[in-house]
Amino acid sequence: MNETRFAIEAILFDCDGVLVDSLEPAAVAWDKWAARYAPGYDFRTQVEHGVRAADTVATLVEHSVLDEAIAALEAEEILGANETEPIPGAVELTRSIPEGRWAVVTSGARALARARLEAAGHDVPTALVAAEDVQRGKPDPEPYCRGAAALGLEPATCAVLEDAPAGVEAARAAGVGFVVGVGERVDAALVDAHIDDLRCVSFGDGVLTITD
């Protein structure tokens, strides 16, 4: 059994694909939405994971209906949020970390992130950076800079757990100290460690441990 240990002060978690599995309910919501606003768009094959839904919607609809389309998509996604499942090991990990030592940094809207976290059995941390909290979403560094700041920390003292190349790029650009790729979608993104899920992760006494 091998262990990777890294000294950090806090963990910044992406939400979807890291803490929760929302892929199928998201696909259902996007399919319903696309039938009205973007016929021919296929979430399963065309979505760029890790970026804000609003940024994707802006490439698919006319500007005159942009706000309406964004609100309609969020409403559809919230309707299906109760179908969200936890990523294996995620709830056990977040519940083991004291408040103030972890944050969620998501490209999703705040209401949607809260709904999915709660449906999956997570406590919602005070430090939650959502799509509407930033001017520029991932892959820009702003979300992770804000996530660290919400904990009163510098990005270099934090670890990030991410499932998408855009999120990894954002973490790197923010100067995060240690980046862990989760799942299959990180592709060739530059990560310090790669894991299938969170069952092999623990955090305590200022040390992030990954066991394989």
N, C-alpha and C positions, 0 to 999 in steps of 0.2 A: 504494500500500500504506500503510495506516494502522497506527499502533502506539499502544497504551495502556500506559503505564508507571506503576508504583506502587512506592514504596519500602516494603519489608516486611522482616521478619526471618525469617519462616517461613511455610509453607503448611499449613493444616489441611484435609485432604481428607475429604469423605464417601467412602464405599466404593462401594456399589451405585449404578450410574448415573453415577458420576464416574470411578472407577478401573476398575471391572469392569462388564460387562453380564451380569447374572444373572437377567434378567427371565423368560426362558423356563424355566430350571430351577426358579426359585422358583415359577412358576405351576404347574408339574407337581407339585411337592412340596405346595403348598397344596391343589391339587385332591384329591390322595390323602388328605391330612389331613382336609379338609372332609367327605369322604365318610363318615368315622367320627364326627367331632366337631361339625361344623357344616353339615349338609346344606342345600344352597341357597346357601351362600356362594360367591361367584365372585370369585376373586382379581383377575382381569383387569379387572373393572369396578367392584369395590367397595373394593379396598385403598386405604388412605391411605398413599402413599409417604412415607418419611422418618421414620416413627414406629416404635417398638419393636414387634416381632412380639408380644411378651408383652402389651403394652398393647392390641393389637387382639384377641388371643385372649381377653383378659379381658372383652371386650364380647360374645363369641360363645358362651361355655360357662358352665356353672354353676361356682360357686366351688369346689365339692367335687371337681371334676376339673381345676381350673385348672393345677396343677403338672404333672399327667400330660399334659395337652394341650399345654402349652408344650414339655415334653421331647420329646413325639412329633413335634411340628412341627420342632423343631431337628434331630432325627435324620433326618427326611425330607429337609430342606434340605441337610444335610451329605452325604447319599447322592448328591445330584445336583450337588454343588459342582464336580465335575470337568468339567461341561459349561459352566462359566463362561468367558467370553471377555473380553479386555481392551477397554476403550474405546480407540478409535484415538488414538494419541499418548501414552497414559497411562503405559505401561511406560517408554518413552523419557524421559518427564519425571521420573518418580520415581527412575529410575536416575541421572539427572543431578544430583540434589540430595543434598548431604552428609547423613549421619546426624546427627540433632539439629536439622535445619532443615525437617523435615516430620513430620507425624503423621496418622494415620487416626482419624477420629471417626465411628463408625458406630452405627446403631441396631440392628445385628445382634449376635448373641452372638459372643463372642471366638473360639470354635472355628470357627464358620461363617465369620467374617470372614477368619481365617487360611487356611482351606481355599479360599475363593474367590480371595483375593489370590494364593496360591501357584499355583492352577490357571491363573490369567490371566497368570502370568509375573512377578509383582511380588516384590521382596524385602519381607519383613514388617518394618516399622519397630519399633524399641523402643517408641516412643510410639504406643500403640494404645489408644484409649478405646472400649470396647464397651458393650453394653446392660447387662451386670451390674456395670459400674463406676460407675454413676450411680443415684441415688435417683429422679431425674425425667428422662425422656427428652425428646428434641426434641418439641415446639417450645420447651421450657424451655431457658434458656441454660446449664444445668449442663454438658452434654457438651462444648461448645466452651470453656467456662472451664477445664474439666479438661484438654482437649487442649492449650491454651496453657500451662497450668501444668506439664504433663508435659515441655514443652520449656524450662521455666524462663522463660517469657515472659508478657507481658500480652496479652490478646486484641487490643488496639488496634494492636499491632505485627505482627499476622498477617493473612493473607488466608485466606478460606474458599472452597472450590469445592464447590458444592451443586447437586443436581438436583431438590429437592423444596421446596415452600413451607414445610413444617414445619421443614426444616433452615435455610432462609434466615431464618425468624423467630427460630430459636434463635441463629444467628450475630449477627443484629442486636441481640437482647436481651443477648448477651454483650459487646457493644461491639467486635466485630471491625472492623478498619480498612477492609477491602476485601472485598466479597462478589461472587463470580462465579457466575452461573447457568449450568448445563451441561445441554444437551438441551432437550427439549420440555415437561417436566413442571413447570418452575418457574412456568408460567402468568404471572400478573400480579405475582408476588412482587417486592419492591423489591431489585433487584440493581444493582451498579455497572457490570457488563458482562455480556453474554450471549454464550455460544459454543456451537457444536454439539458439539464434542468437544475433546480436549486437544492436537491437532496444532498449534494456533496459540499454544500457551503455552510460555514458557520462564522460568526463574528462575535468576539468578546475580548475584553481587556485590550482594546486597541489593535487587535490582530484579525485580519480576514484570512480564513483557512479554507482551502479547496482540497478535497481528498479524492484521489482516484486510484 
